[in-house]
Amino acid sequence: LPRYFVGVLDKDSGQMEVYNAEIFNMQPLLSGRSRNAFKLSTESPCASPWCAFSYCTLSAVSLAAPFTSFLPPSLIMEKGGDVYSVLVSCALQMDLCIEAFGTSKQKRALNVRRMNAVGSDIVSTAVSKAAANVIDAKGVTALIQDVAQDDAQNISTFLPPCNEDAETPEHVYKFEDILSPAEYEALRVPAAAFVNITAEEIAKKTEDKSHCSFVLEQLKLLPAEGKSREHKARCLWFLDTLVKFSSLKVIRKKHPMGPDCPHTISRKLMKNFTSLTYNKGSVQNLISASMKAKISAYVIALALHINGFQVDLTVLQNDLRLPESRVLDIARAMQLRISNAKGLPGLEDDQKHKLGTLSLPLPMQKVSERRRKRKRMS
């Protein structure tokens, strides 16, 4: 086994005395996690800097000044003559351990943390003072109105343009804002399959679930003939494309909806309903959560035009694969009136469905006082 020695050099004589030594690791003993007390006193000064870990008295002259400058405000200090009684937390004891036994890296980290703590206190004080000045200047009511206006503006960026002064429901969300004349004309060829569809083909598509539930139900209600049948077929084809497009995550293909989708429609989907992201050295089109909410809003607006400005939100929720709360939030932001209704035929009649109706006058938007709380980690 190796042996260890300690050499003590006498600087005056230049000679060194060698002693047998034994290596062992010192670990400070921390008595529990509760706050423990030790005293800083001018009486019986202690020569050892690690006496703090055995809770003996420390020299107030040599240690009190640098020690108390770093005390957190949560510590309780009581003055009694020349004696200060300090309640020391487990975290503070660990800091003292690092000061006494820590490596240079640990000591640097401790100094940085202490400086950041002081900085955060300063910032918190400055922010509180600035907030108080703003509240005094504008008042609480004005601030609440500003917040509500900002929330409305943020939501409106993902909704179809809304005309709140409209005289009829069809002009609240104009059809031209959902589909431009050029885009509507481009749907003539692909929507021909819906125009000429038969009852047998609808039954087969329903069995195969090749389209979303809303479209399958509306195909059964197509007008017999004429321009109204073609108009509804084009709207249903585009709505079905929007629903399928919303299920994608990252767009990697040039034509994500297949060769049957007109170029004008593909360009509209990529431009209006995706966000650009940079990943692995290339730019990609991504359907983020906000973009999916935007698609859902346009789906609801188009469904309102298709079904007489009343739509089963539960059916659309299932088609879009969104939580009910999310769909209802979008519907309320679009100023729809929400009510309960029985499901459509063949869709669990016992289940309560949410019905969204667009009617005039539009309901006033209320600022929700609820704030979603983060779940506490156990």
N, C-alpha and C positions, 0 to 999 in steps of 0.2 A: 504494500500500500504506500502511496506517496506521503511524504511528510511535509509539513508546512512550517515556516519560521517567520518571525517578525524581527526586522533589524531596526534598532534605534540609534541614530547617528548623533553623536555629540559634536556640535558645530565648533566648540572651542578647541577640543583636543583632536578632532578629526577622526576619532575612533568610533567603531560601531559595535554595539552589544547585540547579540543574537539570542532570541528566546523561542522556545517551542510554541507553536500556535495550533489552534484547531478552528476549522472553518465551519460555521453554521449560519443559517438564515434567520434573521430577526423579523418577526411579524408583530406589529403593534396590536394590542388587545383592545377591541372596541366593545364597551359594555352595553350591548343591546342597541336598539334603534331609537329609544326614547332620548329625550334631551337630558344630558347630564351636566352637572355643574362643577366648575373649578374656579378658583379665585386667583385674581391678579392682585398681589399685595406687595407693599414695600417692606413687609416683614419677612425675615428668613428667606432671602433670595436664593433661588436654586441655580446651580451652576450648569446643570444639564439642560440643553434645549428640548430634549424629548420628555421632560417631566409632564408636559401637557397630557400625555397618554396615560399617566398614572394618576392624573388629577391632583397633583401637588401644587403648591403656590409658586407663581412665577414672578419674576422681578418686574414691577410696573415700570421702572425706568428703562430697562433694556428691551422689554417685549410688549408692553401695553400699547405704546404708540403705533408701531407697525402692525400689531395684531388687530387693534380696534378699527384701523382704517379700512379693513376689508370685511368687517362684520356685516352680514346682511340685515336689512331692517326688521326681519322677522324675529331676530334674537332679542331677548328681554334683558336689559341692563339695569341693575339697581345700584344706586350709589349710597354707600353707608360709610361716611368718614373717608379714609384713604383706601378702602377696600371696594372693589368692583366685583359683583357676583354675576358671572356670565353663563347663561344656559347654552350649551354647545350641542348642535345637532350632529347626527351621524355624518352628514355630508361635510360639515365643517371639520370634523375630526379627520375625515379622509383627506381633506385639503392640507391639514397639518401634517399628516403622514407623508404626503407628496413633497411638502416643503422640506421635511427632515430626511426622508429616505428615497424620494423619487429620482428618476433619471432626469437628465437635462431636457429631454423631449417632453416628459410629463410636466416639468416645471414651466416650460414655455407654454404648454397648453393651458395650464392653470392660470398663468398671467393673462393670456388672451381671453380666457373665459371671464376673469374678473374685470378686465377692461370693457368687454362687451356688456357685462352686467351693468356697469356704471353708465355706459352709453345708452342702453335700453331704458334705464330710469330717466335719463335726460330726455330721450325721444318721447317717452310716454308722458312726461310732464308737459313737454312742448305741444304734443298732439291734444292733450286734454285742455290746455289753455286755448289753443286755436279753435277747438270745437266749441268751447264755451263762448268765445268771441263771436263765432258764426251764429250760434243759437241766439245770443243777445241781439245780434244785428238783424237777423231775418225772422226769428220767431219759429216755434216748433211747427205751427200750422203750415207756414210757407215751405218749410223743409220737407214735410210729408208730401205736399203737393208736387214739389220738385222731384222727389223720389218716384212718385206714382207716374209722373210724366216721363221720366227716364225709362222706367219699366215698360211703359206702353210703347215708347219708341224702339226699345230693344226687341219687343215681341213683334212689332209691326214689320220689322225687316224680314221676317220669315213667313208673313202672311200675304195673301193676295191683296192688291190695292183695294181699299174699302172706301166706298162713297157713303158717308154717314148722312148726307143730305138727300139721299135717293128717295123718290116718291113711291117706288115699287120694289119688292124684294129682288127682282131680277137685275136691278141696277145697283144693288149694294155691292155685289161682287160681279162685275161685268164679265160676260162671257169672253169678250175680246181680250181681257187681261189674263185669261187662262189659256186661250188658244187664239193666236193671231189669225187673220184671214188666210195668210199663206200656209200656216201650219194646219189649219182646218182643211184647206184644199188638198194638202199632202196626205191626209188621212183617207181620201176617197178610195184609193186602191186597196190598202190593207183592210179597211173596214168592210169591203165588199163581201168578205166571208160571213160577217154578221148580218149583212143586209139579206143575203140569200140563204140563211140558215133555216133548217127545218126542225120540226118538233123532235124527230128521231135523233138528229145531230145534237140538239140541246140536251136530250136525255143521256146520250153517250158522253158528252162533255161533263155533265154533272156527275156521272159515275166515275169518270177518269179524274175529275177535279183538275181539269186542265186550265181553268180560269178561276179567279177569285169568286167567293160566294155572292158578293153583291152583283157582279156582272152576270153570273149564271141565273140569278133570280130575275134580273131586269131583262135578260134575253127572252124570258117567257112572257114578258109584258110588252114586247115590241109592237108598235102599231102595224096594222095589216099591210099597208103600202104607202107610197108617197114620200115626200121630202121629210116628213117627221120621222119615218122609219130610218131613212138614211142618216138623218141628223143624230138620232139617238144611237145608232150603230157606231158612228164615228166617235161619239163621246165615250161610249162603253169601251171601245178598243183602246182609246188613249188612257182611260182610267185604269184598265187592266195592265197596260204597259207601265204606268206609274207605280202600281202596286208591286209588280215584278221587279222593277228597277230599284225600289226601296229595300228589297231583300239582299241586294248586293252590298259588298263591303268596299273592296278596292277594285277599280275599273282597270283591267289589264288589256282588254280587247279594244280594237278601234271601233267595232260595232257591237257593243255589249248586248243589245237586244236582238241580234240576229240580222240576217240579210233582208228579211221582210219589213223591217222598220225603216221608214223613209229617212233620207239623210237629214232633212230639215228637223224631224223629230229627234233623231239621235243627237244632233247639235244642240237642240234645246235642252235635252236632258243633261248633257255634259256641261253646258254653260251655266244653267240655272240651278241645278240640283246636286252639284258636286263641288268639293273644295280641293284645291291643289295642295299636295304635301310632298316633301322631299324625303325620299327613303332609299338607302343603299345606292346613292349616286345617281338617282333618276327622279324625275318629277312624275307623280302619280295622281290620279283623280280618286278622291276618297269620299264616300258617303258617310259623313259624320253624324252624330246624334242630332245636331242642329239642322243638318240638311234633311235628315229623315223626318224631323218635325215639319220642315217646310213642305216636303212632299206630301205629308199627311194633311196639311192645311189645304193644299191644292186639290187633293183627292176629295176632301169634304166639300170644298166649294163646287167642284164639278159634279159631285153626287147630288148636291142641292139643286143644280140646274136640271139634272136628269130626272129627279123624282119629285118635282113640284115643291122644292125648297123645304123638304122634310126628309130626314135620313135616319136610318137605324145606325147609331154610332157603335153599337156592340158588334154588328156585322163587320163594319169597317175596321174596328179594333182587332178583331180576329184575323182579318185579311192582312192588315199591316203588321201584325204580331207586336203590338204595343200594349203596355199596361193600360187598364181602364182609366186610371188617374191621368195619364199622359194625354190620352185622346180627349178626355173631358176638359182638361186645361186648355187644349188647343181650341176646342169648340167654344168654350167660354170667352177666350181671347177673340174669337171671330164673332162674338156677341150673339150666339145662338141661345135659344131657350131650351133648357134640358128638362125632360120629363121621363117618366117610366112608361114602358109599353111592353106588351107581349111580343115574343119573337116572331119572326116571319115563319111561314109554313115550312116544316121540315127542320127547324132549328130549335129543338128543345123548347117546347111551348111553355114549360114551367119556369124557364129561366127569365128573369126580369131583364129586359133590354132597355138601354138608354136611347131616347129619341131626341134628335136635335132639330129644332125648327127655326127657320129664319123668317121673322115677321117684323112688321113696323108698328109702332116705333121701336127702334133698337133699345134693348135694355142697357141701363147705365152700368159701366164697368166699376166694380168695387175693388178697392185695394185690400188684398188679403192681409189680415193681421197675424196670420199664422206664419211661423218660421220653422222650417224643417230642422229638427235637431239631429246632430250627428249621433250615431249609435256609440255608446260607450263600450270600449273594449274591456272585457272582464279579465 
